[in-house]
Amino acid sequence: MTRWATPSSVIQDSGSIYKNRYRNNAKLQTYKTEGFSLIGNAKKILYFLPVILLTLLITLALPNITTPYTLAIDKIGSGTITSSPAGINCNSDCSEDYDSGTEITLVATADDGWVSRGTTCEEFADLIQKQLCELNKLRTCELPAKTYSATILMDQAKTVTFAFEQGSILEVTKTGSGTVTSSSSGISCGYDCKEYYPLPTMVTLTATSAIGATFLGWGGDCSGTGDCVLDLSLSRNVSAMFTQGGQYLLTINKTGAGTISTNPTGIDCGSDCNELYNDGTQVTLTATANSGWSITDFSIDYPTCGPLTSEQVAAQLILLAFLRMRK
């Protein structure tokens, strides 16, 4: 059985068809409009692209743009100062521009017959920093040397002064149980094994074995087993070799009424104020004042310059405590 659609339903269906076609046409028109808009924007982007790219390049480059500062070397005496990074070679080239924030290592090398005392602390514009630099040089009792290095931070234009002076360095290295002393004061090695001498100077080194040890001989700029005589027109390095296992004499000098004892035992000064101890032995001294007396001074023979051992630091603290007691 065939069913026929009523005219109204046909009209309704026709209306749906029309509406769908209208919608499709509207969408098509929309797409065309949007396509035109995108093309227009693309043209604008292409027009301004060179400006955009230039702005981007400048923005990326700005963090790498730094202010250069001039580092100048003021040289006194005879020697050469070089820099790392390269740029300064001050015999002749004594200034260079470096980017802000660059750390420059300067190395001063003295000519033969000259030594370097390093920088003069003049690179510090701040007065307190300059005073601290000078105080540190005094505290460490810094000796001049054949070479000297310093690191400079370029945060402003700076002038660094390096001072060279005529003279030489004598350095002794020692192995085994013994002591090397110099005819001119300065070397007592033991502990004080390096000294500066102004020119011209002749120095004689004498090797003394510890009790029970033997001097084997010199090396470096000396040879043989007799005294070592040196012409210090140039800096010299000497080695002294002893056998191991000797003993050293510890002597106590006492004034006033009291007793000094030792650990390990051996000294009870009172009356027994000398004792032999094996090389390398650590000895603790204890001072006790008699009734009616007080300890007013205390000193130990050790170098005033350079780093101290823990025992030397302890002795220094004891000395300070005794000085406070006296006050």
Secondary structure, DSSP 8 states (H G I E B T S, - for coil): ------HHHHHHHHHHHHHHHHHHHHHHHHHHHHHHHHHHHHHHHHHHHHHHHHHHHHHHHGGG---EEEEEEEEESSEEEEEESS--EETTB-EEEEETT-EEEEEEEE-TTEEEEEE-STT--SHHHHHHHHHHHHHHT---BSEEEEEEE-SS-EEEEEEEEE-EEEEEEEESSEEEEESSTT-EETTB-EEEE-SS-EEEEEEEE-BT--EEEEEET--SSS-EEEETTS-EEEEEEE-S--EEEEE----SSEEEEEESS--EETTB-EEEEETT---EEEEEE-TT-----------SSS---HHHHHHHHHHHHHHHHH-
